[in-house]
Amino acid sequence: MVDSSVSDSSADLVITGCTALVHDDQERIGFDADATIVIRDGVIESVRTGPADVDAREVIDARGQVAMPGLINCHTHSAMVTLRGVAEDVQTDEWFNDYVWPTESNLTETDVELGARLACAEMIRGGVTTFADHYFSMGAVAAVVAETGMRAQLGEAFFSSQGPEGRERSLRFALERRDPADGRITTALAPHAPYTVDDADLTATAELAREDGLPIHIHASENRDQAAVSLARLGVTPIEVLQRTGILHADVLIAHGTGILDRDLPVLASATGRVAVASAPRGYLKFAWPTTTPPRALSEIGIPVGLATDGAASNNSLDVWESMALTALIQKSTTGDPRWLTSRQALHHATLQSARAVGLDLEEVEHGRVALARAHA
């Protein structure tokens, strides 16, 4: 219901009669019945129990519905939704070399735009309001995000094989496209991985990130094989490569990290930048990787672990609800402890921890210790 008679000082939207899911930094979750949510200037102003005497341009009667923070997919390749099913039941190297990379080399900017449009629709339908994307032709993705009303952190991926132009293109995109769409789009530098981006490029990226106040989004220690190969060839792990090149002195989102070793934990703990790890468990099962992202060990050293889907070519889905369920089940099996990881903790990873992973400032709502992300109501 829209009321055209209200004043300019009125709230944008009031949602009444809903059950509000609220949770805090200690992973405590509660349900407030008959709640009223007030949104003003695009920001959740308050969550309160019972009716609220507030003028609003629009009022939604949400009886029988649950209101909760939007889910955040903190590592994906949205355009890869068009590659869903392109390679099944194959080894990781075969998946990349024989199927995905040859197909990607023929994708056009229009292909990326259409894939991003389909991916955004799929994520919106699944309750995702924000995603972190790491791909190419990101200008097309930015246009889709602006149109859909979603929020995203976008990074133009580059490889050292592209020469200096790859890194320069990633920087140009990050500087030119940050903070458009009323602040819903932020940007990151996006070197692909330590095994495809050399130390010189990583060092230069770290310096650019610090100079221009940009975060970095990178794949690293994706699996144990990568860690073993890095140790054999270089004498250091991929995480230690990030340390020696200065990446860990910037704000960095590390995708996957199933190959993080015990020796990497003090390295990550000593990072001077904000470090987070994104976990996309379904892909790890698909590739039969023997280990998964270690959220317990990372949590113990203060590093948030956000939940993700990766691209639909490796996951076959952009369903963060499924990532929550798989994270909880895999952690129980991996640790041999049915008390870890709980469904409430999984929700915390998919919302508040994922928000921190993508550098999202949370709108703190003083309602007990509720913290709700800025999101579409």
N, C-alpha and C positions, 0 to 999 in steps of 0.2 A: 504494500500500500504506500503510495507516494502522496505526501501532503504538500501542496504548492503554497500554502498560506504561511508556512513557518518562516522565521527570520534567518538572516545570513549567519547568525551565531548558533543556529541549530546544529545538532549532530548530523552527520551524513546518513548514518544508519543506526537503528536500534533493533537488536534481535531479542525477542522476548520468549519466555516460557520454555527455553531449551534446557537440556542437561549439559553443563559445561564440564569438560574434562580439564582438570588443572593439575600441573605438576611443577616441581621445583628442582633446584640444583642438586638436591640429595636423592633424586630419583623417586621421590614420594609422589603418588598419584591419588587424586580424589575426584569425586563426581558431585558437583553442586547442582541440585535439582531446582527447577523453576528459576533459572538464572536469566539475567538481562545483560547483554553485552552492548556497550556504547562505542561506536566508531566515529571519530571526528578527524577530519583532514587526512583520511586514509590510514589512521593509526588507531589501534584498540586503546580506548581511553580508560575503560573500566570493565570489570566483570563483577557483578553483584548479584546477590540472592534476592529474589522477589522483584516486584515491578519497580520501574524507575520513572519518575516524573521528568522526562526529558523531551523537549521538542526535537523532532527529527524529520528530515526530508523523506526518509523511507523507513517503514517499520515492517519487520518480518515476524509473523507468529510462527515460532519454531517448536511448538509443542510436539512431543514425540520424537524429536531429533536431538542428536548429540553434536555439540560444537567443540572443536579441538584445534590445536595448532595445525597448520598445514604441514604435510610431510615434505622432506627435503631429500632430493636425490643428489648426493654430493659428489658423484663422479659418473658421467655417462658420455656417450658419443651419440647425440640425438639422431643425427642423419643416418646412422647405421641401422635404423629401424627398417630401411629398405633392403638391408642385407640379411634380415632375419631368415634363418634356415639355409643360408648359402653354403655352410659347411658343418656337417654333423658327424659325430662319432669318429673324429680324427685327432691326431696328436696336435699339441699346441703349435709346433713349428710348421706342420703341414697346414694347419688352419690359417696361419699368417701368410706363409710364402706361396702356397698353391691356390688359395682361395681369396682371402680378404684383401691383401695388398694389391694383387693384380686387378681385382674388381674396383677397388678405390681409385686406382690410377686412371680409371675411365669415367669417374663421376664428374659431373659438371656442377656449376654453382646452382643451377636449377634443380638438379637431383638433390643437392644438400638442402635447398629451401623446402622442397616437397617432403623430404624425409623429416626435417625438423618440424614441419607443420603437423604431420601425422604423429610424431613423437609427443609433441606438446598436447595434442588431443588425448592421447593415451595416458599421459601423466596426469592431466587435469581430471580425467575420469577416475583415476586411482587416488585422488586426494593430494597429489603433489602440487605445491604452489611455487617451488623453487628448485632449480637444478644447476649443477656445475658442469659445463660442457667443455670438452677438449677435442678439437677437430680442426678442419680447414674450411675455407669459405665462410668464416664466422660472421661476416657482414650480413649474409643471407639469414643466418640463424638469429642475429640481433633483430632484424626486421620482423621475423616471426614472433619473437618474444615480445617486442613492443606491441604488436597487433593483438596477441592473445591475452595480454594483461598479466602474464606470469612474471616471475622474477628469476634472474639467472646471473651466474658468474661465467663469463665466456672467455676462452683462451684459444688463440690461433696457434695450432700445433706446428712445430718445426723440427727438422732433422739436420744434423751437420752436413749430410750429403747434399743439402740444398745450397750450401755455401753461405756467405754472410747475409744474403738476401732473405733466407728463411728466418733468421733471428730478427732482422730489421723489420720484416713484415709483421711478425708477432708483436714487436714493440709498437709499430704504427697503429695496428688495430687496437692494442690495449690503451694507448694514449688518446686516440681519436674517438673511441666508442665508450669510454667509461662514463658512468652516471647519466646516460640518456634515459628516455622513457620514465621521466619523473623519478629518477634514482633507482628504478627497478633493475637496471642492468649495470653490473660492475664487470671489471675485466681482470685478466691475469696473464702473465707471460707463461707460455706453455711448451717448454722443451719436452720432447717425447719421452725420453728415458736415458739413463746413463749409458746404456749399450748402443744407443743410436745418436747420442749427442756427446761430443768429445769434451774433455776437461776445459779446453779453452773457451768453448761456447758456453758451458755451464758457469764458468767463472765470470764471463762477460754478462750472462743473464742475471747472476746474483748481484753484480754491481748495478746493472740497470734497474733491478727491482728496488734496491735501496735508494738509488738516486731519485726515482720517479714515484716512490711510494706504492709500488705494485706488488701483489702477491704472485706466487709461482704455483703452477699446477703441473705435476710431473708424475709419471709412472716410475716406481723404484722398488727393488726387491719384490717384484711381482710374485715370484715363486722361489722355491729352494734351489732349483737348477740355476737360476740367474745368480743367486748368491754364491753358489759353488763355482760357477764359471768365472765370476769376478775375482774370487779369491785365488783361483788357479792362475789367471792371467795377470792380475794387477797386484795381488797380495792384500787387497782390501775388499770389503763388501760394498754393494751399491750405496748403502747408507753412509758408509765412510767416504765414498766418493762425493756424496752431497756435502759432507762436512768439509773436506779439504778444498772443495771448489767454492765454498761460501754460501751454498744454497740454504744451509740450515741457519745462516745468519739473517735470512729474509723470512717473510711469512710464507710458508709452503704447505700445500696440500699434497700428500703422497698417496697415490692410487695403489691400492691392494696390499702391499706389505706382507704377503703371506710368507715371504722369504726372510723376514726380519729375524735375526739371530740374537742369542743372549748378549753377544758382544756389542750389538747395535744399541741396546737399551740405554747404557750410560751415554752413548754418543747423542742419542735423541734427547735424553734428559738434559744435556748440557747445551742444547741449541739455544741461541740467543734470539732467534725469531720465533714467531708463533707457528708451531708445527701441529698438523693434524693428519690423520690417516683415514682413507675411505675404504670401506670393505664391501665387496659385492659377491656374496658367498655362492650364489647359484652357478656362476661361471667357473668357480674353483672345483665344484662338484662335476661339472660338465667335462672339464679337462683332466679330471682325476688327479688333481694336485694333492700331495700327501699332507699338506699343512694348510692352515687358514690364517687370516689376520688374527693376531693375539690381543683382543681387547682388554683382557684382564691385566696382562703385563703392561700394556700401554697406559691403562687407567692408573695403575700404581705409580707411574712416573709423571702423571698429570697431562697426558696427551689425549685429546678427544678422538674418538673413533666414530666417524659418521657412517651412515649406511647408504648404499648405492646399488645400482643395477648394472653398471658398465653399459656397453652398447647392446642393442638387441641381437646382434649377430653372435655374441658369446653367451648372452643370458636368455635370449628368446623372449624376454619380457622386460617391461619397464615398471614392474610392480614392486614398490617399496614395502608394501605389506608382506609380500613373500620374502623379501630380504630380512624383515624383522623375524618372521617365523623360522627361517633357516638359520639365522644367526643364533637364536636362542637354542635351537635343537643341536646344531653343530657344536656349540660351546659346551653343552651338557655332555655330549659324547666325547669331545676332545679332552675335557678336564676330568671326566669321570665323576662329575658332581651335578646331580639333578637340580641343585639349588642355583646353579650358575649356568646360563644367564637367564634371568626371569623375563617374562613378557613385559613387565613394567620397565625393566632396564632396556629392553630392545626398543620400546617406544621412546625412551629418553635418547638412545643413540640416533633414532630416525628423525628427531625433532631438535632438541636443544643442542646435542653434540654435533649433529650435522650442521646446524646453524653456525656454531663456532668454527666448524671445519671450513665453511665457505666465507668466513669473516663477516657474518651477518650480525649487526648490532641488534640486540634483543630489546624490545620494548617491555620494561619491567612494570608489571601491574601489581600494585600493592593490594593484594587480596590474599592474606596469609603470606605465603612465599611463592605466589604464582609468577611464572614468567611465560608470556606468550610472544611468539615471534610476530613481527609485522607481516601480515598476510591478508589475503582476501578473506572476508568474513564468510 
